[in-house]
């Protein structure tokens, strides 16, 4: 997904839980519709700063729910996390 958000992503033990699957909402910019060239995610590609930050946040959450994960250009840019007051 290049642009959009992932909603209600459960986290257990610092790992994302995909059962049940989270809700994925893809955003489409009509002015940019056309062929795209997604970067290949090779096994030896170094992690980007946003990916490292996401892994760090998953670990910090431990067990909980990411209500919304916003994605821009295929990278996570913001999280809304459900927490007890």
C-alpha positions in Angstrom: 0.0 0.0 0.0 1.5 3.4 -1.0 -1.1 5.6 0.8 -3.8 4.9 3.3 -4.2 3.5 6.8 -4.4 0.2 8.7 -6.9 0.1 11.5 -7.3 -2.0 14.6 -4.0 -3.8 14.4 -3.6 -6.0 17.5 -0.1 -6.3 19.0 0.9 -9.2 21.3 4.4 -9.7 22.7 5.7 -6.8 20.5 4.5 -8.5 17.3 1.6 -7.6 15.0 -1.3 -10.1 15.2 -3.0 -10.7 11.8 -5.8 -13.0 13.0 -8.3 -11.5 12.8 -6.9 -9.3 10.0 -6.8 -5.5 10.6 -8.9 -3.2 8.4 -6.9 -1.8 5.5 -8.1 1.5 3.9 -6.2 2.4 0.8 -6.1 6.1 -0.3 -6.0 6.8 -4.0 -4.9 10.2 -5.2 -6.8 10.6 -8.5 -4.2 13.0 -9.9 -1.6 10.3 -9.6 -3.5 7.3 -11.0 -1.4 5.3 -13.4 1.4 2.8 -13.5 3.6 2.7 -10.5 7.0 1.4 -9.8 7.0 -0.1 -6.3 10.5 -0.6 -4.9 11.3 -4.3 -4.6 11.6 -5.4 -1.0 14.6 -7.6 -1.4 15.7 -9.7 1.6 18.9 -7.6 1.8 17.3 -4.2 1.7 18.3 -2.2 4.8 15.4 -1.0 7.0 14.3 2.6 6.6 14.1 4.9 9.6 10.3 4.7 9.7 10.4 0.9 9.7 12.9 0.8 12.6 10.7 3.3 14.5 7.6 1.0 13.9 9.5 -2.0 15.2 10.5 0.0 18.2 6.9 1.1 18.9 5.6 -2.5 18.5 8.1 -3.6 21.1 7.1 -0.7 23.4 3.4 -1.5 23.0 4.0 -5.1 23.9 0.3 -6.0 24.0 -2.4 -3.6 22.8 -4.1 -2.2 19.7 -2.9 0.2 17.1 -6.2 1.9 16.2 -4.8 3.6 13.1 -1.4 3.3 11.2 -1.1 6.0 8.5 1.0 5.0 5.5 2.6 7.4 3.0 4.7 6.3 0.1 4.6 2.8 1.5 6.1 3.7 4.9 4.4 4.0 8.3 4.3 7.7 9.3 1.9 7.9 12.2 0.2 5.7 14.8 -2.9 6.1 16.9 -2.7 3.7 19.8 -5.5 2.6 22.1 -4.5 3.0 25.7 -6.4 2.8 29.0 -6.6 6.0 30.9 
